[in-house]
């Protein structure tokens, strides 16, 4: 009896559910005269994905996506501050309030022009007391020595119009001076220079003069640079000292070229003292000619010193440099 009641209950429930669903469906069905409302279509977003292996879709251009190496595209630029631009320069501060300290050992070299295109050189070397030095000008060089105050004065024959003169201590250039000599071409020069303690003398015999006559010119004669400017013969000057540790010496014959005469003849014997140290030896010298302002290439000349039987005598060697001087005057 109980099982019969249960079946009835289940069947009643199912029937009720079916009937209710039918009624709802009938209520939703519109009548024939009723108008159906229009539905609005909402566009949906469409994503089109392309790559290098596919072609464009619906006219979308190919645009393959590629990752960029940002690190490799970094550009390094200088930091420019607004207060330090080209338009607005920073204010210049004080660099130093202390004056520069002068070198107490600085070597000074000055030159003063003298007649016949000669120069008087003044050396000031406060830290080179009683010290040997060398004057260098073109191919001419000679040595000298400072005094107890480090000063010295020497003369120099100017060989070039724009002359550059240097002073050397221990073979190092310490100072240089320039001097302009516009009339240097008006004086021809013959320079005999050598290295050593022996003393050579350049003697010049003008217009066929003999030793001791007015045309005999050497460092002991009365011929001076002032007379040469007036055309009265040439003159000979001596440069250097034999007492230096490395003695460089020179003797220079200068002649006023503007007064040159076709009939003039010049010979240049060399005088020297024969000693036991130099007798019988070859003495190495160098000849330099300056003609019309042009410096000739130096010529190495060896002078034969007489035998030791002449030791203690002062001799004149008339042909010592004759082959190299006959074409000058």
C-alpha positions as CSV (number, residue, x, y, z in Angstrom):
1,X,0.0,0.0,0.0
2,X,2.8,2.4,0.8
3,X,4.7,1.6,-2.4
4,X,1.5,2.4,-4.4
5,X,1.3,5.9,-2.7
6,X,4.9,6.6,-3.6
7,X,4.4,5.8,-7.3
8,X,1.4,8.1,-7.4
9,X,3.4,10.9,-5.8
10,X,6.2,10.7,-8.4
11,X,3.8,10.5,-11.3
12,X,1.9,13.5,-10.1
13,X,5.1,15.6,-9.7
14,X,6.3,14.7,-13.3
15,X,2.9,15.6,-14.7
16,X,2.8,18.9,-13.0
17,X,6.3,19.8,-14.3
18,X,5.4,19.0,-17.8
19,X,2.2,21.1,-17.7
20,X,4.0,24.1,-16.3
21,X,6.6,24.0,-19.0
22,X,4.0,23.9,-21.7
23,X,2.2,26.9,-20.3
24,X,5.4,29.0,-20.2
25,X,6.2,28.1,-23.8
26,X,2.8,29.2,-25.0
27,X,3.2,32.6,-23.1
28,X,6.5,33.4,-24.9
29,X,5.1,32.7,-28.4
30,X,4.0,36.1,-30.0
31,X,0.7,36.5,-31.6
32,X,0.3,36.8,-35.3
33,X,-0.4,40.6,-35.1
34,X,2.4,41.5,-32.8
35,X,5.6,43.1,-34.3
36,X,8.9,41.5,-33.6
37,X,11.5,44.0,-32.1
38,X,14.7,44.5,-34.3
39,X,17.9,43.1,-32.8
40,X,21.1,45.3,-32.8
41,X,24.2,43.5,-34.0
42,X,27.3,44.4,-31.9
43,X,30.6,44.1,-33.9
44,X,33.1,41.9,-32.2
45,X,36.9,42.7,-32.3
46,X,38.8,40.4,-34.6
47,X,42.4,39.8,-34.0
48,X,44.5,39.0,-37.1
49,X,47.9,37.6,-36.4
50,X,50.5,37.5,-39.2
51,X,54.1,36.5,-39.4
52,X,56.8,36.2,-42.0
53,X,55.5,32.8,-43.0
54,X,51.9,34.0,-43.8
55,X,50.3,36.5,-46.1
56,X,48.2,39.5,-45.2
57,X,44.5,38.9,-44.4
58,X,41.7,41.3,-45.4
59,X,44.2,43.9,-46.8
60,X,46.2,44.2,-43.6
61,X,49.8,44.9,-44.6
62,X,52.5,42.6,-43.5
63,X,54.2,43.8,-40.4
64,X,56.2,41.0,-38.8
65,X,56.9,41.6,-35.1
66,X,60.6,41.6,-34.2
67,X,62.1,42.1,-30.8
68,X,64.7,44.9,-30.8
69,X,67.9,44.7,-28.9
70,X,67.6,47.8,-26.9
71,X,71.0,47.6,-25.4
72,X,72.8,47.8,-28.8
73,X,70.8,50.9,-29.7
74,X,71.8,52.9,-26.7
75,X,73.7,56.1,-27.6
76,X,76.1,57.6,-25.1
77,X,76.0,61.4,-25.0
78,X,77.9,63.9,-22.9
79,X,76.1,65.6,-20.1
80,X,75.7,69.2,-20.9
81,X,74.7,71.4,-18.0
82,X,72.6,74.4,-18.6
83,X,75.1,76.6,-16.7
84,X,78.0,75.5,-18.8
85,X,76.9,75.9,-22.5
86,X,78.6,77.6,-25.4
87,X,76.1,80.5,-25.2
88,X,76.8,81.1,-21.5
89,X,80.4,80.7,-20.6
90,X,81.3,80.1,-17.0
91,X,83.0,82.9,-15.1
92,X,86.8,82.5,-15.0
93,X,88.1,82.1,-11.5
94,X,91.5,83.0,-10.1
95,X,94.1,80.6,-11.4
96,X,96.9,81.6,-9.1
97,X,97.5,84.4,-6.8
98,X,101.2,83.6,-6.5
99,X,103.5,85.2,-9.1
100,X,105.7,82.9,-11.2
101,X,109.1,82.3,-9.6
102,X,112.0,83.2,-12.0
103,X,114.7,80.6,-12.4
104,X,117.7,81.9,-10.5
105,X,120.0,79.8,-12.6
106,X,118.6,80.9,-16.0
107,X,121.3,81.6,-18.6
108,X,121.0,84.8,-20.6
109,X,122.6,85.6,-23.9
110,X,122.4,89.0,-25.6
111,X,124.0,90.4,-28.7
112,X,124.9,93.9,-29.8
113,X,125.8,94.7,-33.4
114,X,129.2,96.2,-34.0
115,X,130.9,97.7,-37.1
116,X,131.7,95.4,-40.1
117,X,128.8,93.1,-39.1
118,X,130.5,91.9,-36.0
119,X,128.6,91.2,-32.8
120,X,129.4,91.6,-29.1
121,X,127.9,88.8,-27.1
122,X,127.2,89.0,-23.4
123,X,126.7,85.8,-21.4
124,X,125.1,85.8,-17.9
125,X,125.1,82.4,-16.2
126,X,124.7,82.9,-12.4
127,X,125.1,79.2,-11.7
128,X,128.0,78.6,-14.0
129,X,130.9,80.4,-12.3
130,X,134.3,80.0,-13.9
131,X,132.8,77.6,-16.3
132,X,133.7,76.7,-19.9
133,X,131.2,77.4,-22.6
134,X,131.0,77.2,-26.4
135,X,129.5,79.7,-28.8
136,X,127.9,78.2,-31.8
137,X,126.9,80.2,-34.9
138,X,126.3,78.4,-38.2
139,X,129.4,76.2,-38.7
140,X,131.6,78.3,-36.5
141,X,132.3,77.4,-32.9
142,X,134.7,78.5,-30.3
143,X,135.1,78.2,-26.5
144,X,135.4,80.7,-23.7
145,X,135.0,80.9,-19.9
146,X,132.9,82.8,-17.5
147,X,134.3,84.8,-14.6
148,X,133.6,84.5,-10.9
149,X,130.2,86.1,-11.3
150,X,129.2,83.8,-14.2
151,X,129.5,86.5,-16.9
152,X,131.5,86.8,-20.1
153,X,131.8,89.0,-23.2
154,X,133.0,87.7,-26.5
155,X,133.0,89.0,-30.1
156,X,131.7,87.1,-33.1
157,X,131.8,87.6,-36.9
158,X,128.2,87.4,-38.1
159,X,127.9,85.0,-41.0
160,X,124.2,85.2,-41.9
161,X,121.6,87.9,-42.3
162,X,119.2,86.3,-39.8
163,X,121.8,85.1,-37.4
164,X,121.1,82.5,-34.7
165,X,123.7,82.3,-32.0
166,X,123.7,79.7,-29.1
167,X,125.7,79.3,-25.9
168,X,126.4,75.7,-24.7
169,X,127.5,74.5,-21.3
170,X,128.6,70.9,-21.2
171,X,127.5,70.5,-24.8
172,X,123.9,71.5,-23.9
173,X,122.3,74.6,-25.3
174,X,121.2,76.9,-22.5
175,X,120.4,80.1,-24.4
176,X,120.0,81.5,-27.9
177,X,119.8,84.9,-29.4
178,X,118.9,86.2,-32.9
179,X,120.3,89.2,-34.5
180,X,119.5,90.8,-37.9
181,X,122.5,91.8,-40.0
182,X,121.3,93.4,-43.2
183,X,124.8,94.2,-44.5
184,X,126.4,90.8,-43.9
185,X,126.8,90.3,-47.7
186,X,129.2,93.3,-47.8
187,X,131.9,91.4,-45.9
188,X,133.6,88.3,-47.1
189,X,135.2,86.1,-44.5
190,X,137.7,83.3,-44.3
191,X,137.6,81.3,-41.1
192,X,140.4,79.0,-39.9
193,X,139.1,76.9,-36.9
194,X,140.5,74.0,-35.0
195,X,140.2,72.0,-31.8
196,X,143.2,71.9,-29.4
197,X,145.4,73.9,-27.1
198,X,148.0,74.8,-29.9
199,X,147.8,78.3,-31.1
200,X,147.6,79.0,-34.8
201,X,147.8,82.4,-36.4
202,X,146.2,83.4,-39.6
203,X,148.3,86.0,-41.5
204,X,147.0,87.8,-44.6
205,X,149.2,89.5,-47.1
206,X,147.2,91.8,-49.3
207,X,148.4,93.2,-52.7
208,X,151.7,91.3,-52.6
209,X,152.8,92.6,-49.2
210,X,155.5,90.9,-47.2
211,X,155.7,90.2,-43.5
212,X,155.8,93.5,-41.6
213,X,154.7,95.7,-44.4
214,X,151.4,97.7,-44.4
215,X,149.5,95.0,-46.3
216,X,150.4,92.4,-43.7
217,X,147.2,91.8,-41.6
218,X,147.0,89.7,-38.5
219,X,145.6,90.0,-34.9
220,X,148.7,92.0,-33.9
221,X,148.4,94.6,-36.6
222,X,146.6,97.9,-36.5
223,X,143.9,96.9,-39.0
224,X,140.5,97.2,-37.4
225,X,136.8,96.7,-38.2
226,X,136.3,100.5,-38.2
227,X,138.9,100.9,-41.0
228,X,137.3,98.1,-42.9
229,X,134.0,99.9,-43.1
230,X,135.9,102.7,-45.0
231,X,137.4,100.2,-47.4
232,X,140.9,100.4,-45.9
233,X,142.1,96.8,-46.0
234,X,140.5,93.9,-44.1
235,X,141.1,92.8,-40.5
236,X,141.7,89.6,-38.6
237,X,140.1,88.6,-35.3
238,X,140.8,85.8,-32.8
239,X,138.2,83.8,-31.0
240,X,138.2,81.1,-28.4
241,X,140.6,80.1,-25.6
242,X,143.2,77.3,-25.4
243,X,142.7,76.9,-21.6
244,X,139.2,75.3,-21.8
245,X,138.8,71.6,-21.1
246,X,137.8,71.2,-24.7
247,X,139.4,74.2,-26.5
248,X,137.8,75.3,-29.7
249,X,139.6,78.2,-31.4
250,X,139.2,80.2,-34.6
251,X,140.9,83.1,-36.5
252,X,138.8,85.0,-39.0
253,X,139.8,87.3,-41.8
254,X,137.1,89.8,-42.9
255,X,137.3,91.9,-46.0
256,X,134.9,94.6,-47.3
257,X,133.6,93.0,-50.4
258,X,132.0,96.2,-51.7
259,X,135.5,97.7,-52.2
260,X,136.8,94.6,-54.0
261,X,139.3,95.4,-56.8
262,X,140.2,93.2,-59.7
263,X,143.9,93.8,-59.2
264,X,144.0,92.7,-55.5
265,X,145.8,89.5,-54.6
266,X,145.8,87.8,-51.2
267,X,147.9,85.1,-49.7
268,X,147.3,83.5,-46.2
269,X,150.3,81.9,-44.5
270,X,149.7,80.2,-41.2
271,X,152.0,80.7,-38.2
272,X,152.4,78.3,-35.3
273,X,154.8,77.5,-32.5
274,X,156.6,74.1,-32.9
275,X,156.7,72.2,-29.7
276,X,157.7,68.7,-28.7
277,X,154.0,67.8,-28.4
278,X,153.1,68.8,-32.0
279,X,156.3,68.5,-34.0
280,X,156.2,66.2,-37.0
281,X,152.4,65.7,-36.7
282,X,149.5,66.5,-38.9
283,X,147.4,69.3,-37.5
284,X,143.7,69.0,-38.3
285,X,141.9,72.3,-39.1
286,X,138.8,73.4,-40.9
287,X,138.3,76.3,-43.4
288,X,135.0,78.1,-43.9
289,X,134.5,80.8,-46.6
290,X,131.7,83.3,-46.6
291,X,131.4,85.0,-49.9
292,X,128.6,87.6,-50.8
293,X,126.6,86.4,-47.8
294,X,126.8,82.7,-48.8
295,X,128.4,80.2,-46.5
296,X,130.5,77.6,-48.2
297,X,130.8,74.0,-47.1
298,X,133.6,73.7,-44.5
299,X,136.8,72.2,-45.9
300,X,138.9,69.9,-43.7
301,X,142.6,70.8,-44.0
302,X,145.6,69.0,-42.5
303,X,148.6,71.1,-41.8
304,X,152.0,69.4,-41.5
305,X,154.0,70.6,-38.5
306,X,157.8,70.8,-39.0
307,X,160.1,68.2,-37.5
308,X,161.1,68.2,-33.9
309,X,164.4,69.8,-34.8
310,X,162.4,73.0,-35.1
311,X,160.9,72.7,-31.6
312,X,160.8,76.0,-29.8
313,X,160.6,78.0,-33.0
314,X,157.7,80.0,-34.4
315,X,157.4,79.2,-38.1
316,X,155.3,80.6,-41.0
317,X,153.8,78.0,-43.3
318,X,153.1,79.9,-46.6
319,X,151.4,77.0,-48.4
320,X,149.5,75.4,-45.5
321,X,146.1,76.5,-46.8
322,X,147.1,78.2,-50.1
323,X,145.2,75.7,-52.4
324,X,142.0,76.5,-50.6
325,X,142.3,80.3,-50.5
326,X,143.6,81.3,-53.9
327,X,140.1,81.4,-55.4
328,X,138.5,83.4,-52.7
329,X,140.0,86.9,-53.4
